[in-house]
Amino acid sequence: MALSEKELRDALRNRWFIVFTIAFAGLALALSALMQPGGSQFQVASYSRTTASLINLVLLFVPLIGLTLGAANLAGDRETGALAYLLAQPVTRVEVLLGKYLGMASALLATLTLGFGLAGLALALQGGINDAGGYLLTVVLAYLLALAMLSFGFLMSVLAQKTAAALGGALFLWLLLVFLGDLGIMGTAVITQMPIGSVFLIAAINPLQMFKIASILTIQANLEVLGPAGLYASNQFGNALLPLLLAGLLLWIVVPLLSALVLFARQEKLTLKGSLK
């Protein structure tokens, strides 16, 4: 608990984290106000329209900050010697990693809460509360995506010995997930004439696509906006699609984090074995 609180305080003092928080909150608030077609006055959009705009904002920013924060954590402490000092204390490696993860997760979720909260408050003050349920579900989905990306970041941090290598791996994964998601799958489908079911399943493996599909489901009843793949998903899975996507996001949180815990604990065993030699 003490380690988690320290990580939370350190994150809140990090200038890059502060910049991200201000940028995300400002953009979320700006997206809640849309220019009227024929005038200079602003009107506050409905929750559904605001949610649709925030989906793309989340897909761009949240994976980047989650991956980089997680990747720089352990690797940075390893380079400065802070990790060795911490492991010399009466704590286990599992406690260290989980404490750091919980602290960073608290800071990341606080940022999302601030951004979504400001946008939601602006809408509520204008009386646009008809679709508040879908808006809140999207916030929960954004939380899950952020935690999944943070788990991947910590896995990168455990695998890499240097901060630069960890951040490089995190940025590469971000580019792969964000820019090669839709475009890569669409290009492969066109070239190979892949069946539509396979196209959807490949897309659904990507946690960013899981978030996107689930968010669309929360603001509209069908997935026609996604084209044939969306229609296939609706017909194939029906009402079970959203629970399956939620379960998939939870797996992307747990599996990388457990992998990081196992590898980090194994590093201790390898160190002890080397010292005995």
C-alpha positions, 0 to 999 in steps of 0.5 A, a space after each residue: 500500500 505504501 509503495 502504491 501511494 508513492 507511485 501515485 504521488 510520483 506519477 502526479 508530479 511527473 510533468 509528462 503525466 500532467 501534460 497528458 492529463 490536461 490535454 486529455 481533459 481539455 480535448 474531452 471537454 472540447 468535444 462535448 461542445 459542438 459548433 452549430 451549423 449556422 452560427 457561432 454559438 456552441 451547443 452541448 451535444 448528446 451523450 451518444 454523439 460525445 461518446 462517439 467522438 471520445 472513442 477516437 480520442 481514447 483509442 489514440 491517447 490512452 494506449 500510448 500513455 498506458 504503454 509508456 508509463 508502464 514501460 518506463 517504470 521498472 526499467 527506469 528504476 533499474 537504471 537508476 538503482 532505485 529498484 535494487 535498493 527497493 528489493 533490498 527491503 523486506 518485500 517480495 518482487 511480487 509485492 514490488 511489481 503489484 504495488 507499482 502497478 496499482 499506483 500507476 493504475 490509480 493515476 491513470 484512472 484518475 486522469 480518465 475520470 477527470 476527462 470524462 467527468 468534465 465532459 459529462 458534467 458539461 453535458 449534464 448541466 445542459 440537460 443532455 442526459 438521455 444517453 448517460 448509461 451508454 456514456 458511463 459504460 464507455 468510461 468503464 470500457 476506457 478504464 479496462 483498455 487503460 489497464 490492459 495497456 498498462 499491463 503490457 507496458 509493465 511486461 515490456 519493462 520487465 523484459 527490457 533492461 534499459 529504459 530506451 529499449 522498453 519505451 521503444 518496444 512500447 511505442 512499436 506495440 502502440 503503432 502496431 495496435 493503432 495504425 495497423 489495426 483497421 488498415 492492416 486487417 482490411 488490406 489483408 482481407 482484400 489481398 487474401 480474400 479472407 472470409 468475413 468471419 475470420 476478418 472479425 475474429 482477427 480484429 477482435 483479438 486487438 484490445 483496441 478493437 475490442 474497446 471500439 466494438 464494445 463502445 459502439 454497442 453501448 451507443 447504438 443497437 447494431 454494428 452496421 457502422 463497421 460494415 459486413 464484419 459488424 453485421 457478421 458479429 451481430 448475427 453470430 453472437 447477438 446479445 452475448 457479444 458485449 459480455 464476450 468483449 468485456 471478458 476479452 479486455 479483462 484477459 488482456 489485463 490479467 495475462 500480461 500482468 501475470 506474465 510480468 509477475 512470473 518473469 519478474 519473480 524468475 529474475 530473482 531466482 536467476 540472480 540468486 542462482 548466479 550469486 551461488 555460483 
